[in-house]
């Protein structure tokens, strides 16, 4: 059974005409309640059908009329919320059928909800909502720009802090290298002093008399051989010490310098934002704030270019593309 509804819903003082249609089915499950509600002696099927139709129209019209206010459904979105509105109407009509007519509602199908788009009221309402959407979009763009600016400031602070830490680490490493060189030179001086003292003592050995009969000075081959042995040992020690210190001074740093990072600037509504590294750009792509159609620039580029045309940015956008839906399964024969 088809039910036509003509209602008016005000939005910003503009009435909008809406037409709905659908069907319903019912049966009698409690014949005692049905007999109690209807005097079968005077029962007329046509009058009964009219009463049922009026009840369906009343509840359907009332729920659709108040859907924008009670269920936060915009007037111009009523056509898209057909199933939700059908679920709102069904319990009310089922209860009315049981209490007022003694029948059981089997099914209610609201098939259409159409806004009359030929009326001047609809066109005026459409214009008002379009202006509102433009204003909302403008506000959203302002929020996005502010968020990007905040992100840019945070990134600049983080980058500055990172560079400061790297600079301090490089300075500490250079200071350690210098201290190591000074320590090596100091060790050389200390050992040179020891060897000098040893050489002086070695020179005095020439005056020692190990028994030659003269009781004084003279050439002693034992002293000479001993001095040569000690001098060779000290020379080897000096050479080894100099080689070790030279290797310590010439040894290159074991920690490589920080890897340079490629950063990009992004054009948002004609304003340059950034710089952003690849990790930060990935976050902007995930949040929908960076698209392939937006312009980017990095040091080395002669001009701004679309993000989708930059080869090293292509993987960022390919990760957000969802896989295509599978084809329909084959039909059974």
Secondary structure, 3 states (H helix, E strand, C coil): CCCCEEEEEEECCEEEEEEEEEEEEEECCCHHHHHHHCCHHHCCHHHHHHHHHHHHHHHHHHHHHHHHHHCCCCHHHHHHHHHHHHHHHHHHHHHHHHHHHCCEEEEEEEEEEEECCCCHHHHHHHHHHHHHHHHHHHHHHHHHHHHHHHHHHHHHHHHHHHHHHHHHHHHHHHHHHHHHHHHHHHHHHHHHHHHHHHHHHHHHHHHCCCCCCCCCCCCCHHHHHHHHHHHHHHHHHHHHHHHHHHHHHHCCCCCCCCCCCCCEEEEECCEEEEEECHHHHHHHHHCCCCCCCCEEECCCCCCCEEHHHCHHHHHHHHCCCCCCCCCCCCCCC
